[in-house]
Amino acid sequence: MERTVIHRTEHTRIVSAPAQVVYDLVADVTLWPAVFGPSVYVRHLERDERSEVFEIWAQVNGKVTSWTSRRVLDPARRYVSFRQQRSFAPVTSMAGSWLLRELPDGSTEVVLRHRFSVEDDAPAAVEALITALDRNSGEELAALARVAELGHPVADVVFSFTDVVPITGGAAAAYDFVNRADLWAERLPHVSRVRLTEDEPGVQDLEMDTVTADGSAHTTRSVRICHEPSWIAYKQHVLPKLLTGHSGLWTFTDGPDGPVATARHTVALNPATVREVLGGQATLADARAFVREALGRNSLTTMTHAAAHTGEGSQVSA
């Protein structure tokens, strides 16, 4: 019987922020798609105060891949362990931990460890996975530092908001409207150009030009995960100056009061650009309000047109 070979990696970074601030960012995976570059979408399957199981989609060596992980959280030790319950080929096992050590000067040493095995211990597969772990771990540690070291409460910089629209014509038809983003330039007034590719079913690359209320144009690019007929998640890669991260989720459900479409945004602000974009007296609160209004308006426009396309107009709630 062949022995399974376990490979190990370790990545560290000193973050100039309190350990609790950094731990909170590590512990809340719902923020990861807006904070960590490789993460696209996280969907919880189980969750309580000290453990969770979630499915995550992320970019690994340029390709969107998904897996399911179980994590155990130890806030007293500021330690999080994880183990993949469902991995992606050629990975046969993956586990590891986050350890946050408070240093005497008030900064934090972050230690991210992985241990893994691959099918037949193929050297090329091992090398490719180590390359991916080096890249993604480095990006994740840098993102932790970028957010934690801003000197603002994380909740002031990374936040979420949601809008809901009843869809009289049915949730499945509304899903199809959002899924067919290749038609948005014809269907939506704020979209002037769209380029959409789908090299594998359910994984889309979407680039589009949008026009804001003041007439300025913006180009955005997103990767989208489409789970017919109930949800579409996306991660924006080409961002406006005010943001360092933006992820979103469209959900389409048939509830007891009728079908509804919901748009949820999670964003990470870039405080360094607030006054450049909004003027010399602008504050973070102004930036939050501006982003909430601008992104909410666009998604509400999309959902309202989806409602009209499926049958009848609808009233909006937030």
C-alpha positions in Angstrom: 0.0 0.0 0.0 1.4 3.3 -1.1 2.0 5.9 1.6 0.3 9.3 1.2 2.8 12.1 0.9 1.9 15.2 2.8 3.3 18.5 1.6 3.5 21.6 3.8 3.7 25.3 3.2 3.9 28.3 5.6 3.5 32.0 4.9 3.9 34.8 7.4 3.4 38.5 7.5 3.7 41.2 10.2 0.6 43.4 10.2 0.7 46.8 11.9 -2.7 46.4 13.6 -4.1 44.8 16.7 -4.4 41.0 16.6 -8.2 41.1 17.3 -8.8 43.3 14.3 -6.9 40.9 12.1 -8.5 37.9 13.6 -12.0 39.3 13.0 -11.1 39.6 9.3 -9.9 36.0 9.1 -12.9 34.7 11.1 -15.6 36.3 8.9 -15.5 34.5 5.6 -18.5 36.4 4.3 -16.1 39.4 3.8 -13.4 37.4 1.9 -14.7 38.0 -1.6 -14.5 41.8 -1.0 -11.2 41.6 0.9 -9.2 38.8 -0.7 -8.4 39.0 -4.4 -8.6 35.3 -5.2 -12.0 34.7 -3.4 -15.1 35.0 -5.6 -18.0 33.7 -3.4 -18.6 31.9 -0.1 -21.8 30.1 0.7 -22.4 28.7 4.2 -23.8 25.2 4.5 -23.5 24.9 8.4 -22.6 27.6 10.9 -22.5 28.1 14.7 -20.3 30.2 17.0 -17.2 28.0 16.9 -17.4 26.0 13.6 -18.7 26.3 10.1 -18.9 24.5 6.8 -18.9 26.5 3.6 -18.5 26.1 -0.1 -16.0 28.6 -1.6 -15.3 29.6 -5.2 -11.8 31.1 -5.8 -9.4 31.7 -8.6 -6.5 29.2 -8.5 -3.8 29.5 -11.1 -6.1 31.6 -13.3 -9.1 29.3 -13.1 -12.2 29.5 -10.9 -12.3 26.4 -8.7 -14.6 25.4 -5.8 -14.3 23.3 -2.7 -16.0 22.7 0.6 -14.2 23.4 3.9 -14.9 22.9 7.6 -13.4 25.5 10.0 -13.0 25.5 13.7 -12.6 28.9 15.3 -10.8 29.6 18.6 -11.2 33.3 19.4 -9.4 33.1 22.7 -6.2 31.8 21.0 -6.9 33.7 17.8 -6.5 30.5 15.9 -8.6 29.1 13.0 -8.1 25.5 11.7 -9.6 24.3 8.4 -9.9 21.1 6.4 -11.4 20.6 3.0 -14.3 18.2 3.0 -14.5 18.3 -0.8 -11.4 19.2 -2.7 -10.7 19.8 -6.4 -8.6 17.5 -8.6 -5.8 16.7 -8.4 -5.9 17.6 -4.7 -6.8 14.6 -2.5 -6.5 16.4 0.9 -6.0 20.0 2.1 -5.9 21.3 5.6 -4.2 24.1 7.6 -4.6 26.9 10.0 -4.4 30.6 10.7 -2.5 31.7 13.8 -2.3 35.3 14.9 0.3 36.2 17.4 0.2 39.6 19.2 3.6 41.2 19.3 5.0 43.4 22.0 4.8 46.6 19.8 1.1 46.0 19.2 1.4 44.6 15.7 0.4 41.0 14.7 2.3 38.1 13.2 0.0 36.2 10.9 1.0 32.6 10.2 -0.9 30.8 7.4 -0.1 27.1 7.1 -1.3 24.5 4.5 -0.7 20.8 4.3 -1.9 18.8 1.3 -1.6 15.7 -0.9 -2.3 15.2 -4.6 -3.1 12.2 -6.7 -0.1 9.9 -7.1 2.1 12.6 -5.7 2.6 13.8 -9.2 5.6 16.3 -9.2 4.0 18.7 -11.7 0.7 18.8 -9.7 2.6 19.4 -6.4 4.6 22.2 -8.0 1.5 23.8 -9.5 -0.3 23.7 -6.2 2.6 25.2 -4.3 2.8 28.0 -6.9 -0.9 28.6 -6.3 -0.6 28.6 -2.5 2.4 31.0 -2.7 0.5 33.4 -4.9 -2.9 33.2 -3.1 -1.5 33.2 0.4 0.7 36.2 -0.4 -2.2 38.1 -1.8 -4.5 37.2 1.2 -1.9 38.3 3.7 -1.3 41.5 1.8 -5.0 42.2 1.7 -5.4 41.6 5.5 -2.6 44.1 6.1 -4.1 46.6 3.6 -7.5 46.6 5.4 -6.3 46.2 9.0 -3.6 48.9 8.7 -6.0 51.6 7.5 -6.5 52.9 11.0 -10.3 52.9 10.6 -12.8 50.4 12.2 -13.2 47.6 9.7 -17.0 48.1 9.7 -16.4 51.7 8.4 -14.5 50.4 5.4 -16.0 47.0 4.6 -19.8 46.8 4.6 -22.8 45.2 3.0 -26.2 46.3 1.9 -29.2 44.6 0.3 -32.2 45.6 -2.0 -35.2 43.5 -2.8 -37.7 43.7 -5.7 -40.9 41.6 -6.0 -41.0 39.8 -9.4 -44.5 39.1 -10.5 -43.4 37.2 -13.6 -41.5 34.5 -11.7 -38.1 34.0 -10.1 -36.8 31.7 -12.9 -37.5 34.4 -15.6 -35.7 37.0 -13.5 -32.7 34.7 -13.1 -32.6 34.4 -16.9 -32.7 38.2 -17.3 -29.6 38.6 -15.0 -27.9 35.5 -16.4 -28.2 36.9 -20.0 -25.9 39.9 -19.2 -24.8 39.7 -22.9 -28.1 41.5 -23.7 -27.8 44.2 -21.0 -26.7 46.9 -23.4 -30.0 46.5 -25.2 -32.1 46.1 -22.0 -30.6 48.4 -19.4 -30.2 52.2 -19.7 -27.1 52.5 -17.6 -25.1 49.8 -19.7 -23.6 51.0 -22.9 -21.3 48.0 -23.8 -21.0 44.4 -22.8 -18.6 41.6 -23.5 -19.5 38.3 -21.9 -17.7 34.9 -22.2 -18.5 31.6 -20.7 -15.7 29.1 -21.3 -17.3 26.6 -18.9 -21.0 26.3 -17.9 -21.9 28.6 -15.1 -18.6 30.5 -15.0 -18.8 33.9 -16.8 -16.4 36.7 -17.5 -18.3 39.9 -17.8 -16.9 43.3 -19.0 -19.2 46.3 -19.4 -19.3 50.0 -19.6 -21.8 51.7 -17.4 -22.9 55.4 -17.1 -23.6 57.0 -13.8 -26.2 59.6 -12.9 -23.7 62.4 -13.5 -23.0 61.1 -17.0 -19.5 59.7 -16.3 -18.6 56.3 -17.8 -17.0 53.4 -16.0 -15.6 50.1 -17.2 -16.0 47.2 -14.9 -15.0 43.5 -15.2 -16.3 40.7 -13.1 -16.2 36.9 -12.8 -19.7 35.4 -12.2 -20.8 32.1 -10.8 -24.3 31.2 -12.1 -26.3 28.6 -10.1 -29.5 28.1 -12.1 -32.2 29.0 -11.2 -31.6 30.5 -7.7 -28.5 32.7 -7.5 -25.7 34.4 -9.4 -22.6 35.5 -7.4 -19.9 37.8 -8.8 -16.5 39.3 -8.0 -15.5 42.6 -9.6 -11.9 42.8 -10.8 -11.8 46.1 -12.5 -12.9 48.6 -9.8 -13.7 52.3 -9.5 -11.2 54.4 -7.6 -13.3 54.5 -4.4 -13.1 50.7 -4.0 -10.5 48.1 -3.3 -13.0 45.2 -3.4 -16.6 44.6 -4.5 -18.5 41.3 -4.5 -22.2 40.7 -5.0 -25.0 38.2 -5.0 -28.2 38.0 -6.9 -30.8 35.6 -5.5 -34.2 34.6 -7.0 -36.7 33.0 -4.7 -40.4 32.0 -4.7 -41.4 33.1 -1.2 -44.8 32.9 0.6 -45.7 36.4 -0.7 -44.6 35.7 -4.2 -41.2 35.6 -6.1 -38.6 38.2 -5.3 -35.1 39.2 -6.6 -32.5 40.3 -4.1 -29.3 42.1 -4.8 -26.6 42.1 -2.0 -23.3 44.0 -2.3 -20.2 43.7 -0.1 -17.6 46.4 -0.7 -14.3 47.5 0.6 -13.6 51.3 0.5 -10.3 52.9 -0.4 -10.0 55.8 2.1 -7.0 57.3 0.2 -9.2 58.2 -2.8 -12.3 59.5 -1.0 -11.4 63.2 -1.3 -9.9 62.8 -4.8 -13.2 61.4 -6.0 -15.8 63.2 -3.9 -14.1 66.5 -3.0 -11.7 67.9 -0.4 -14.3 67.9 2.5 -15.6 64.4 1.9 -15.5 61.8 4.7 -15.7 58.0 4.9 -19.4 58.4 5.8 -19.9 60.4 2.6 -18.1 57.6 0.6 -20.3 54.9 2.2 -23.4 56.9 1.3 -22.2 57.5 -2.3 -21.2 53.9 -2.9 -24.5 52.6 -1.4 -26.5 54.9 -3.6 -24.6 54.3 -6.8 -24.3 50.6 -6.6 -27.8 50.2 -5.2 -29.3 52.4 -8.0 -27.7 50.2 -10.7 -28.8 46.9 -9.2 -32.3 48.2 -8.5 -32.5 49.4 -12.1 -31.4 45.9 -13.3 -34.0 44.2 -11.0 -36.8 46.6 -11.9 -36.2 46.0 -15.6 -36.1 42.2 -14.9 -39.4 42.6 -13.2 -40.8 44.5 -16.2 -39.3 41.9 -18.6 -40.9 39.0 -16.7 -44.4 40.5 -16.7 -45.2 43.5 -14.5 -43.5 46.3 -12.6 -43.0 46.2 -8.9 -42.4 48.2 -5.8 -39.0 48.4 -4.2 -38.0 47.7 -0.6 -34.6 47.9 1.0 
